[in-house]
Amino acid sequence: MADTPVNTPVVTIPAQEASSLRASDPCVFVILGASGDLTKRLLLPALYNLAQQKRLPENFAILGYALADYDEEGFRQKLAGALHEFSCDGGRPELVEWIRQRSYFINSDFENPEGLATLKSRLAEIDKKYGAGGNALFYLATIPRFFLELPQRLAALGLLRQDNGCWRRLIIEKPFGRDRATARELNLGLAKILGEDQIYRIDHYLGKETVQNILAFRFANGIFEPIWNRRYIDNVQITVAEAVGVELRAAYYERFGALRDMVPNHVFQLVELTAMEPPISFEANAVRNEQMKILEALQWIEPENISECIVRGQYTRANDGSAVGYREEPGVKPDSNTETYVALELHLDNWRWAGVPFYVRTGKRLTRRDTEITIRFRRAPMQLFRETDISRLSPNALTLQIQPAEGVQLTFDAKVPGPEMQLGHVAMHFAYADYFGDVCRTGYETLLYDCMLGDATLFRRADMVETAWNAVEPAVEYFDAHPGEGLVTYPAFSAGPKEADHMLNRAGRNWHAIG
Ligand SMILES: NC(=O)c1ccc[n+]([C@@H]2O[C@H](COP(=O)([O-])OP(=O)(O)OC[C@H]3O[C@@H](n4cnc5c(N)ncnc54)[C@H](OP(=O)(O)O)[C@@H]3O)[C@@H](O)[C@H]2O)c1
């Protein structure tokens, strides 16, 4: 635990973000899929948190659209219920009421022209009533089948046109395609009806706070920059571990698996933030251009290297019987070859990182939920400790802990008190919550708020989505053609397959422990 920082004043440095304390632009927030899980668990609580922080203006309204067969009053009741259940404080009555009374609903099919015509007329009425100035944000909170078709229908009705200085934006959730070809198809389709600056591809995994924490840690602290390169760093390890299994997402997961579902998006985002050069500013394209260079520098994993550079695993029943195996999960084929775990050795072809492996792993039903970046430094020359068993000396490691709690840990060796020269492995730990308090958030607040202000820094650009597929595409194609090849197993609630350990052991390394 970090010491309580009693005498440590926290200096707040005004960044460009200071201006973001204002309320967002007036707008109508259109939720396409307003009866779904994403809406109730994340979008509505995030809007609630924004309202609490006074980041939503009075000229704000919500217009929901879904198949669900309830009317407007029914939607408002569901909305209030979701806020009571999923907001951190159980939903303060006056805030719930503020949101409730400015929420509207259309129950219809996305494929029903009459329903969409109603959407157009209701949007115009609500816009006028609240003085939203024609601004509208369309959130595709629905199944991927509609990711292109629905925007096309909206465009045909003129709903995506930005007339008279108003803005019209579309937020789209991942998956942004299932491979490079389908990602490109989606991008090209959207580009025909929307400008790139109207498309917000959300990757909610890293909230803005986390991204800025990583950038601030790297670029606001002079002591790390000189050692943040191949001369001092031996390897980088990125872990995105989940304790949950496939839950109710089998239909989707069976088609995607861990490699497609997590690597070209969430995992690469962490690689980019760890490896990128300092941007010239925090302006959206300045940051994204640097991220893009990392995606371009990622070496493609070719089929002949797959057995050395990739481990795919699938969870089996937990040793204590507390969880079923993946193949026993509802909706999963009993002979499924979908991987629920993947570990990769990646390399970046650039000056800073040449020769430094980036070991990344992600999986379900691992020991615990844990997202972290660990930088392992090269060993010290050791001349002073010839008598010490060198294998017991651990390399220095810096860990940026991201989930479930954010913090930074530096591990190093120190002398154990006593007459003998013995070294012990010790850690310095900083937890954001100890210094700055625990803030309750869903991870969507700043993303929604940024979108309403037109700040695209945290959203994936079309070229980033397509380039991210490059590094893994040959492997993805290979596994599509050889589905069971090399698939190994690991018991639920373990640290993953032993083959992933062997991948590092072969190079004289080992994984940082999960959690
Ligand atoms: N759930 C999460 O935690 C989560 C997290 C991150 C990302 N996402 C992404 O968010 C998106 C939505 O996920 P979800 O979990 O909310 O899905 P979901 O629970 O299945 O909700 C889908 C929504 O779309 C509506 N819908 C489906 N077909 C329709 C049609 N033909 N006409 C009108 N409405 C239709 C559904 O209405 P009815 O229910 O009334 O039929 C429902 O409101 C997905 O892309 C997912 O990958 C979800």
The ligand as a Gaussian input file, in Angstrom:
#p B3LYP/6-31G(d) Opt

LIG

0 1
 N      -23.454000      -5.114000     -23.613000
 C      -22.259000      -4.670000     -23.356000
 O      -21.779000      -4.650000     -22.232000
 C      -21.401000      -4.152000     -24.481000
 C      -20.142000      -3.639000     -24.160000
 C      -19.357000      -3.125000     -25.185000
 C      -19.820000      -3.136000     -26.479000
 N      -21.039000      -3.643000     -26.786000
 C      -21.496000      -3.573000     -28.179000
 O      -22.687000      -2.776000     -28.206000
 C      -23.570000      -3.241000     -29.213000
 C      -24.907000      -3.572000     -28.594000
 O      -24.711000      -4.617000     -27.636000
 P      -25.850000      -5.052000     -26.596000
 O      -25.180000      -5.973000     -25.652000
 O      -26.565000      -3.877000     -26.046000
 O      -26.837000      -5.890000     -27.544000
 P      -28.330000      -6.304000     -27.223000
 O      -28.576000      -6.386000     -25.759000
 O      -28.620000      -7.479000     -28.075000
 O      -29.207000      -5.066000     -27.764000
 C      -29.450000      -4.865000     -29.129000
 C      -30.437000      -3.730000     -29.292000
 O      -30.731000      -3.594000     -30.677000
 C      -32.157000      -3.671000     -30.841000
 N      -32.496000      -4.328000     -32.088000
 C      -31.992000      -5.494000     -32.585000
 N      -32.542000      -5.750000     -33.789000
 C      -33.416000      -4.735000     -34.045000
 C      -34.258000      -4.409000     -35.136000
 N      -34.350000      -5.203000     -36.211000
 N      -34.977000      -3.285000     -35.057000
 C      -34.923000      -2.476000     -33.987000
 N      -34.126000      -2.720000     -32.915000
 C      -33.379000      -3.835000     -32.963000
 C      -32.635000      -4.519000     -29.679000
 O      -33.996000      -4.281000     -29.477000
 P      -34.908000      -5.392000     -28.712000
 O      -34.100000      -5.889000     -27.567000
 O      -36.064000      -4.624000     -28.292000
 O      -35.159000      -6.471000     -29.706000
 C      -31.754000      -3.969000     -28.567000
 O      -32.260000      -2.743000     -28.126000
 C      -22.858000      -4.439000     -29.857000
 O      -22.142000      -3.994000     -30.975000
 C      -21.874000      -4.900000     -28.788000
 O      -20.748000      -5.551000     -29.338000
 C      -21.845000      -4.148000     -25.797000

